[in-house]
Amino acid sequence: VQLQASGGGLVQAGGSLRLSCAASGTTFSLVTMSWYRQAPGKERELVASIASGRDPNYADSVKGRFTISKDSAKKMVYLQMNSLKPEDTAVYYCRHRAWSGGRDFWGQGTLVTVSS
């Protein structure tokens, strides 16, 4: 499985960005796709996750501002980020976890910088 994240950049507080994660080498079924982020000096944290037949899950810090979605036909996962705050500044990673078990796969990360 390979994951390619993109869409990061520099944005002012209050602005929006849309992250994309392209998956290959996976059937994209019976998997949970997630976005994580890691700010400088901090541990990686879960931002949002999505799986077929289940409601999306969000970190409290992003509820109401971020929306995770996926396009199974294109094997893409998106993270729409609105009302961005400086504390959202981090490297964002997508993760693939198969329900059948095995290792997790991670994308290379995309940097989001929110200026105040």
N, C-alpha and C positions, 0 to 999 in steps of 0.2 A: 504494500500500500504506500502510495506517495501522496503527499498533501502539499499544495502550493497556495500560500496565503498572500493576499495582496490588498491594496486599498488604503494602507496607512498614509499618514502625512501630517502636516502641520495645519492646525485649525485654531481659530480663536474660540474662547469660551462662549458657549451658547450655540456654536455651530454644529454641523453634522458631518459624519463620514459613514461610508458603507464599506465594510470589509467583506472580502470574498475568499472562499477556500475551495479550490478545485481538487477533487479526489480522483485517483486512478488506481487501478489494480485492486479494486474492491467491487463487490456486487452492490454495495450501498444499501443493502437491505439487512434488516435485523442488526442494525448498528446504532450506537448513540454518537452523535457528532456534537462536539463542544467547542466553545471558545474559552480560553484561559488568558490571563494577562499577568505580566510580571513587571512591576515598577522597580526602579533602581533601589537596591538595598532591601527589597521586600521579597517574600516568597511568592511563588506562582499561585494564583487564585482562580477559581472557577468564576466565569462571568455568566455563561448561559449554556444550556444544552438542549438538544432536541432529538427525539426518537419517534419512529413511526408508531402511531396509535397512542401516543402519550402527550400530555400537555408540556409545553416548553417549561424549562426551569431557569430561574434567574437569581443572581445574587441580589440581596436586598439593596445594595448600593446602586444598582442599575435599573431596578424595576420601574416601569413607566417611562424610561428613556431609551432603552435598548430593545431591539426586537431581533430574535433569531429566526431564520427561516431556511428552508432547503428546497432544492429542485432536484428530485431524485432522477429525473430523466437526464439531466445534465451533470449529475453527481457534484452538485455545488451546494455549499452552505454559506449563508450570508449573516452578517451582523450589522443591522442598521443602528447607528448610534446618533441620537439626537440630544440636544441640550447638553453638549459636552462640557465637562468641568476640568480644571487643571489636574485634579486628582485622578482623572481617567488616563493621564499620561502613563504609557507603559508599552512594552512589546506585547502584542497580541498573538496568540498561537491557536491554531485549530488542532483538535485531537479526534482521532477515530478509535472507537472501542467497539469491538464485535461482541454481540451477546453470547456467542459460542465460547468466548474466552480467548486466551492468547494475549500477546503483548499489545500495548497501545501504540499507536502511530501518531507522530507529531509533525506539523508543518514547521517551516523554518522561522516563522515569526514575522510580523510586520509592525513597524514602529508608529505609534500614535502619539503625537505631541499636541497638547492643548495649552495655548498661551492665555494668560489672564489679561 
